[in-house]
Amino acid sequence: MKSIAIVALALSIAAGGCQTPAIVNNQQGHAADSGLPKDDCLDINTASADQLTLLDGVGEVTATRIVEYRERHGRFQRPQDVIIVEGFSETKYRAINDQICVK
């Protein structure tokens, strides 16, 4: 699983993706089976749509909405702010809350 996240991040960077790594160290939890390295989380303020699809239950449409929302309204202040995004429920947030963070 760890190698999948590294390959996805490398492809994103090679394709001109984010300049700031979206995967950051998370001391408060870990992304157990999400494809992210253990003890790391995905920064929803810098993650690409492709990186967001690594999260459990987040498909291309939801990932695109997260990125578009962030571009229109600015950075998320807290991970739970992602619930504001159209189509994103509290239930979906609970499923990924240990996989995401904001920096």
Buried (B, 14 or more C-beta within 10 A) or exposed (E): BEEEBBEBBEEBBEEEBBEEBBBBEBEEBBBEEBBBBEEBBBBBBBBBBBBBBBBEEBEEEBBEBBBEBBEEEEEBEEBBBBBEBEEBEEEBBEBBBBBBBBE
